[in-house]
Amino acid sequence: DRPMLASARMPAWMIEIGPIFLLLLVIGLVIWRLPKVDIDHSKAFTRRRFMNWFPVGLTYAFLYMARYNLSVLKDLVDARFLSKDDFGMIFGAGTITYGLSFVINGPLTDRVGGRKTMILSATGVLVTNVIIGILVATTLTSMQNGGARPSYVYGSLMALYALNMYFQSFGAVSIVKVNSAWFHLRERGTFGGIFGVLISLGVYFAFDWGRKVGEGISRPAMFYVPAAVLGLLLIPLIFVVRDTPGEAGHADFDTGDASYATIEGETSLARVKRVGLLMLRSRSILIIACIEFFSGFLRNTIMQWYMSYAAGVGAFLKADPTKGLPTRGDFIPMHWGMMLCLAGIFGGMFAGIISDRFFQSRRGPVSAVLYGGMVLGSIALFFLVGSPLVGVIAVFMSMCIIGVHGMLSGTASMDFAGKANVGIAVGIIDGFVYLGTGLQSLILGKILPEGPAAKVAENWKSWPLTMLPAALIGFALAMLVWNAKPTRGPAAH
């Protein structure tokens, strides 16, 4: 008998989440040992700040589980229910809705505060996920025994997912709005890393927990479970989270970012136009928004379609040549959510710490370095399609692009817009992210192979070919903001 593998003796839960906890522990130790940023906060303040951002961050992570459950569903159901083309169009409609929603949610968040809009987001996503779960359940029941998909399902799923993504669009705006009042400019690189960690945990919840729920309980439960968790998280959002230190019993302080005057009695539409014009006059904000367009394109080109690639080329099921029996598939596709989580945690914290400690809180240099990794990864993928190394390269590229996203959407938006107008700024920048996401969804849903053609590895070369131009443009744009730092505008009043 062959000796038992170490992994076979290891508890299943340790295999699944052990590496994540280990990496978080290492990162925590590294941050603890680094020289402190010279911002004089009391221990009471930092404790209260943690109690504030942690529930908001956890809610944001579970919004991801309620966002990408459809992405996991597509690989667990028959193509008659959800083909690649169907998914591309539905997901594209949702992400374009998300991208355009900043016109409403940006000024609304600035006006009422990030806490209230995060509560709105969690509530709306909860309700739409429950309705989508019911639709999935009734559709699968009606399609039993080879029946056709009811005609109303496609349009209903597209409308519901677009509504879900409208409420989702408050998430990033809300978390950045809340934290803009609690973190000084010189601390925000590290917070950008934390933002990347939260994104990564959300992706892990979506792809690994979501798959386990779908396979172990039911397909509709993939929508019910995140809805239930969001319902529980509404409790601390309502009773613990506050928008500013002053509302929580601590002194407000100058956060050191750009600031612009506010105008009393100004309508939301007029404020969007005014702040939008301020953004348009800022070369750095415009370039950052364009970089994030390509970040959205690339992030989801990897995250959404690697699993389809793995399923197509048979990475989930390998034959044991000694017995001719199927064995467990490749580690990376079997633990895709965990691998994305590890990559995102490392990428986010690497980007944040390097930005604050070595580049004087400039976000451009780190973004350029990580985009350089995306260029190299795209080239490598083209030549390695069909190789087991594809999964390794995909994880590396995910690390790079989540690091960029945390730096720019989660941090630079606060730096350049100031806490008074951060809602509109994040809305604009994150809107560009999801417009890029929508574009890749529409394109790749049409061009990637499906059915028997998907089993031939060479047919997947179009996948990295769509990434390379986006990576090159993103790299060139990041180089343009290498030295960019925010300047103080007129004082807010």
C-alpha positions in Angstrom: 0.0 0.0 0.0 1.1 3.5 -0.8 1.7 5.7 2.3 -1.2 7.9 3.2 -0.7 11.5 2.1 -0.3 14.1 4.8 -3.4 16.0 3.4 -5.5 12.8 4.0 -4.7 12.9 7.7 -5.4 16.6 8.0 -9.0 17.7 9.0 -11.0 19.0 6.0 -11.6 22.3 7.7 -7.9 22.9 8.1 -7.2 22.2 4.4 -9.9 24.7 3.5 -9.3 27.6 5.8 -6.0 26.9 7.5 -3.8 28.7 4.9 -6.0 31.8 5.1 -5.7 32.1 8.9 -2.0 31.4 8.7 -1.5 34.2 6.1 -3.6 36.6 8.1 -1.5 35.8 11.2 1.7 36.4 9.3 0.5 39.7 7.9 -0.7 40.8 11.4 2.7 40.1 12.8 4.4 42.0 10.0 2.2 45.1 10.4 2.7 44.9 14.2 6.5 44.9 13.8 6.7 47.7 11.2 7.5 51.2 12.5 4.2 53.0 13.3 2.9 55.8 11.2 3.3 59.1 13.1 -0.4 59.6 13.8 -1.2 59.9 17.5 -4.3 57.9 18.2 -5.3 56.7 21.6 -5.8 53.0 22.3 -9.5 53.7 23.0 -9.8 55.4 19.6 -8.2 52.5 17.7 -10.4 50.0 19.5 -13.5 51.9 18.7 -12.3 52.3 15.1 -11.9 48.6 14.8 -15.5 48.1 16.1 -16.6 50.5 13.4 -14.8 49.2 10.3 -14.9 45.5 11.0 -18.8 45.1 10.8 -18.8 47.3 7.7 -16.0 45.3 6.2 -17.6 41.9 7.0 -20.8 43.1 5.4 -18.9 44.1 2.3 -17.3 40.7 2.2 -20.7 38.9 2.3 -22.1 41.3 -0.3 -19.5 39.6 -2.6 -20.9 36.2 -1.7 -24.3 37.5 -2.7 -22.9 39.0 -5.9 -20.8 36.1 -7.4 -23.1 33.3 -6.4 -24.5 33.6 -10.0 -20.9 33.1 -11.3 -20.6 29.8 -9.3 -24.1 28.7 -10.3 -23.2 28.8 -14.0 -20.8 25.9 -13.5 -23.2 23.8 -11.4 -26.3 23.8 -13.7 -27.0 22.6 -17.2 -26.2 25.0 -20.0 -29.8 24.8 -21.0 -30.5 26.8 -17.8 -27.5 29.2 -17.9 -25.1 29.0 -20.9 -21.9 31.1 -21.2 -23.7 33.5 -23.5 -26.7 33.8 -21.1 -24.4 34.4 -18.1 -22.3 36.9 -20.0 -25.4 39.0 -20.9 -27.0 38.7 -17.5 -23.7 39.5 -15.6 -22.9 42.3 -18.1 -26.3 43.9 -17.5 -25.8 43.8 -13.8 -22.3 45.2 -13.8 -23.2 48.0 -16.2 -26.1 48.9 -13.9 -23.5 48.9 -11.1 -21.2 51.1 -13.1 -23.8 53.7 -13.9 -25.4 53.8 -10.5 -22.8 56.3 -9.1 -25.0 59.1 -10.5 -27.4 58.3 -7.7 -25.5 56.5 -5.0 -22.4 58.7 -4.8 -24.2 61.9 -3.8 -26.7 60.0 -1.7 -23.9 58.5 0.3 -22.2 61.8 0.7 -25.5 63.3 1.9 -26.8 60.7 4.3 -23.6 59.0 5.3 -22.0 55.6 4.6 -23.7 53.8 7.5 -27.2 54.4 6.2 -26.3 53.5 2.6 -24.6 50.3 3.8 -27.8 49.3 5.7 -29.7 50.1 2.5 -27.3 48.0 0.5 -27.4 44.9 2.8 -31.2 45.1 2.9 -31.7 45.4 -0.8 -29.2 42.6 -1.6 -30.9 40.4 1.0 -34.3 40.8 -0.6 -33.2 40.4 -4.2 -31.1 37.3 -3.4 -34.1 35.6 -1.7 -36.2 36.3 -4.9 -33.5 35.0 -7.2 -33.2 31.9 -5.0 -37.0 31.3 -5.4 -36.7 31.8 -9.2 -33.8 29.3 -9.4 -35.7 26.8 -7.3 -38.9 27.0 -9.4 -37.0 26.9 -12.7 -34.9 23.8 -11.8 -38.1 22.1 -10.7 -39.9 22.9 -14.0 -36.9 21.7 -16.0 -36.7 18.3 -14.3 -36.7 15.3 -16.7 -35.3 17.3 -19.6 -37.9 20.1 -19.8 -37.2 23.4 -21.5 -36.4 26.5 -19.6 -39.5 28.7 -19.1 -39.5 31.7 -21.4 -39.8 34.2 -18.6 -36.6 33.1 -16.7 -33.9 34.8 -18.8 -35.5 38.3 -18.6 -36.5 37.9 -15.0 -33.0 36.8 -14.0 -31.4 39.7 -15.9 -33.8 42.2 -14.2 -33.3 40.8 -10.7 -29.5 40.6 -11.1 -29.4 44.2 -12.3 -31.5 45.2 -9.2 -29.1 43.2 -7.0 -26.1 45.0 -8.5 -27.8 48.4 -8.0 -27.9 47.7 -4.3 -24.4 46.1 -4.4 -23.1 49.4 -5.8 -23.5 51.1 -2.5 -21.1 48.7 -0.8 -17.7 50.1 -1.8 -18.9 53.7 -1.7 -20.3 53.2 1.8 -17.2 51.4 3.3 -14.8 54.1 1.9 -17.1 56.9 3.0 -17.3 55.6 6.6 -13.6 55.0 6.8 -12.6 58.3 5.2 -13.4 60.1 8.5 -11.6 57.5 10.7 -8.2 57.1 8.8 -5.6 59.8 8.2 -4.0 60.1 4.7 -0.8 58.5 5.9 -2.7 55.4 7.3 -4.8 54.7 4.3 -2.3 52.6 2.3 -2.6 50.0 5.1 -6.3 50.4 5.0 -6.2 49.9 1.2 -4.5 46.6 2.0 -7.3 45.7 4.5 -9.8 46.6 1.8 -8.1 44.1 -0.5 -8.3 41.5 2.3 -12.1 42.1 2.6 -12.5 41.7 -1.1 -10.5 38.5 -1.0 -12.5 37.0 1.9 -15.7 37.9 0.0 -14.4 36.1 -3.1 -13.5 33.1 -0.9 -17.0 33.0 0.6 -18.5 33.3 -2.9 -16.5 30.7 -4.8 -15.7 28.1 -2.1 -18.5 28.4 0.4 -21.0 29.1 -2.3 -19.9 26.0 -4.2 -20.1 23.9 -1.1 -23.6 25.2 -0.3 -24.7 24.6 -3.9 -23.4 21.1 -4.0 -24.1 20.1 -0.3 -27.5 21.7 0.2 -29.1 23.0 -2.9 -28.6 25.4 -5.8 -31.2 27.9 -4.4 -29.5 27.9 -1.0 -26.5 29.6 -2.7 -28.7 32.7 -2.6 -30.6 32.1 0.7 -27.4 31.6 2.8 -25.7 35.0 2.1 -29.1 36.7 2.5 -29.4 35.2 6.0 -25.8 36.3 6.9 -26.5 39.8 5.7 -29.7 39.9 7.8 -27.5 39.1 10.9 -25.0 41.8 10.0 -27.7 44.4 9.9 -27.7 44.3 13.7 -24.1 45.8 14.3 -24.6 48.1 11.3 -27.6 49.7 13.0 -26.4 49.6 16.6 -22.6 49.9 16.5 -21.3 51.6 13.4 -21.1 55.4 13.2 -20.1 57.7 10.4 -17.5 59.8 12.3 -15.4 59.6 15.4 -17.5 62.5 16.8 -20.7 60.4 16.6 -19.0 57.7 18.5 -17.8 59.9 21.4 -14.3 60.6 20.1 -12.8 63.8 18.6 -13.0 64.3 14.9 -9.6 65.2 13.3 -8.0 66.6 10.1 -7.5 63.6 7.9 -4.9 65.4 5.7 -6.6 64.7 2.4 -7.8 67.0 -0.4 -10.9 69.0 0.6 -13.4 71.0 -1.3 -16.0 73.5 -0.2 -19.5 72.3 0.3 -22.5 74.4 -0.6 -25.5 74.5 1.7 -28.8 73.7 0.1 -27.2 72.3 -3.1 -29.3 69.6 -4.9 -27.8 66.2 -5.4 -27.8 66.6 -9.2 -26.0 70.0 -8.9 -23.5 68.5 -6.5 -22.7 65.6 -8.9 -22.1 68.1 -11.7 -20.0 70.4 -9.6 -17.9 67.6 -8.0 -17.7 65.8 -11.3 -16.3 68.9 -12.9 -13.7 69.1 -10.1 -12.8 65.5 -10.8 -12.5 66.2 -14.5 -10.1 69.0 -13.8 -8.0 66.5 -11.8 -5.6 64.7 -14.2 -4.8 62.2 -11.5 -8.5 61.3 -10.8 -9.2 60.9 -14.5 -6.2 58.6 -15.0 -7.0 56.5 -11.9 -10.6 56.1 -13.2 -9.3 54.8 -16.5 -6.8 52.5 -14.8 -9.7 51.0 -12.8 -11.7 50.5 -15.9 -9.0 48.0 -17.0 -8.7 46.7 -13.5 -12.3 45.7 -13.6 -11.9 44.2 -17.1 -8.9 42.1 -16.0 -10.0 41.1 -12.5 -13.2 39.5 -13.7 -11.6 38.1 -16.9 -9.5 35.9 -14.5 -12.0 35.4 -11.6 -15.1 34.6 -13.7 -13.6 32.5 -16.4 -10.8 30.5 -14.9 -13.3 28.1 -13.5 -15.0 27.7 -16.9 -11.6 27.0 -18.4 -10.8 24.4 -15.7 -14.2 22.7 -16.1 -13.7 22.7 -19.9 -10.3 21.2 -20.0 -11.1 18.6 -17.3 -9.1 20.0 -14.4 -11.8 18.9 -11.9 -11.4 15.2 -12.8 -8.2 13.4 -13.5 -7.8 9.7 -14.2 -5.5 7.7 -12.0 -3.3 5.8 -14.5 -2.6 3.0 -12.0 -6.3 2.1 -11.6 -8.1 3.8 -14.4 -10.4 5.4 -11.9 -11.2 9.1 -11.5 -9.5 10.9 -8.6 -9.9 14.3 -7.0 -9.1 17.1 -9.5 -6.3 19.7 -9.5 -5.9 21.6 -6.2 -6.3 25.2 -7.5 -9.7 24.8 -9.3 -11.0 22.6 -6.4 -10.0 25.5 -4.0 -10.4 28.5 -6.3 -12.0 30.7 -3.7 -9.3 30.0 -1.1 -6.5 30.6 -3.7 -8.1 33.9 -4.7 -8.4 34.8 -1.1 -4.7 34.1 -0.3 -3.7 36.0 -3.5 -5.9 39.0 -2.7 -4.7 39.2 1.0 -1.1 39.1 0.0 -1.5 41.5 -2.9 -3.6 44.0 -0.9 -1.4 44.1 2.1 1.8 44.1 -0.1 0.4 47.1 -2.0 -0.8 49.0 1.0 2.3 48.5 3.2 4.7 49.3 0.3 2.8 52.4 -0.6 2.8 53.9 2.9 6.3 52.8 3.9 8.4 53.1 0.7 6.5 55.5 -1.7 5.4 58.2 0.8 1.7 57.2 0.4 1.8 57.5 -3.4 -0.4 54.9 -5.0 0.9 55.1 -8.6 4.2 53.3 -8.2 2.7 50.2 -6.6 -0.1 50.1 -9.2 2.5 50.3 -12.0 4.5 47.4 -10.5 1.4 45.2 -10.1 0.2 46.1 -13.7 3.7 45.0 -14.9 2.9 41.6 -13.3 -0.3 41.5 -15.2 1.5 42.1 -18.5 3.9 39.2 -17.8 1.1 37.0 -16.6 -1.0 37.5 -19.8 2.0 36.6 -22.0 2.8 33.5 -19.9 -0.9 32.4 -20.0 -1.0 32.4 -23.8 2.0 30.0 -24.0 0.9 27.8 -21.1 -2.7 27.2 -22.0 -3.3 23.5 -21.3 -0.5 23.3 -18.7 -1.1 22.8 -14.9 0.8 26.1 -14.5 -2.3 28.0 -15.8 -3.8 28.0 -12.3 -0.6 29.3 -10.7 -0.4 32.1 -13.2 -4.1 33.0 -12.7 -3.6 33.2 -8.9 -0.5 35.4 -9.3 -2.4 37.7 -11.7 -5.3 37.9 -9.2 -2.9 38.9 -6.5 -1.7 41.8 -8.7 -5.1 43.1 -9.8 -6.7 42.9 -6.4 -3.7 44.9 -5.0 -4.3 47.6 -7.6 -8.0 47.7 -6.9 -7.5 48.1 -3.2 -5.0 50.9 -3.8 -7.1 52.9 -6.2 -10.8 52.4 -5.4 -10.2 51.9 -1.7 -7.5 54.4 -1.0 -6.7 56.9 -3.8 -10.4 57.9 -4.0 -10.2 59.1 -0.4 -6.9 60.8 -0.9 -7.8 62.9 -4.0 -11.5 63.6 -3.3 -11.4 64.3 0.4 -13.9 62.9 3.0 -16.6 65.5 2.1 -17.0 64.2 -1.5 -15.5 60.7 -1.3 -18.9 59.1 -2.1 -19.1 60.7 -5.5 -15.4 60.0 -6.2 -15.6 56.3 -5.2 -18.8 56.1 -7.2 -17.1 57.4 -10.3 -14.0 55.3 -9.9 -15.8 52.1 -8.9 -18.3 52.8 -11.7 -15.4 52.6 -14.1 -14.4 49.3 -12.6 -17.7 47.7 -13.3 -18.1 49.3 -16.7 -14.8 47.4 -17.5 -16.3 44.3 -15.9 -19.4 44.6 -18.0 -17.4 44.9 -21.2 -15.4 41.8 -20.5 -18.5 39.9 -19.6 -20.2 40.8 -22.9 -17.0 40.0 -24.9 -15.9 36.8 -23.3 -19.4 35.3 -23.0 -19.4 35.5 -26.8 -15.9 34.4 -27.8 -14.9 31.7 -25.3 -15.5 28.1 -26.3 -18.5 26.1 -25.1 -19.5 22.5 -25.3 -17.1 20.1 -27.0 -14.9 23.0 -28.2 -14.2 23.9 -24.6 -12.5 20.6 -24.0 -9.7 21.5 -26.4 -7.1 23.6 -24.5 -5.9 25.5 -27.7 -9.3 26.9 -28.1 -8.8 28.9 -24.9 -6.0 31.1 -26.2 -8.5 33.9 -26.9 -8.8 34.2 -23.1 -5.2 35.6 -22.4 -5.3 37.4 -25.7 -8.1 39.6 -24.4 -6.1 40.4 -21.3 -2.8 41.6 -22.8 -4.0 44.9 -24.4 -5.8 45.8 -21.2 -2.8 45.0 -19.1 -0.5 47.1 -21.3 -2.7 50.1 -21.3 -3.2 49.9 -17.5 0.5 49.7 -17.0 1.1 52.8 -19.2 -1.6 54.8 -17.4 -0.2 53.8 -14.0 3.2 55.1 -15.0 1.6 58.5 -15.7 0.6 58.9 -12.0 3.9 57.6 -10.5 4.4 60.9 -8.6 0.8 61.9 -8.0 -0.2 63.0 -4.5 -3.3 64.9 -3.4 -3.2 68.7 -2.9 -5.4 70.5 -0.4 -8.3 72.4 -2.0 -10.3 75.2 -0.4 -11.3 74.3 3.1 -14.7 72.6 3.6 -17.3 74.4 5.6 
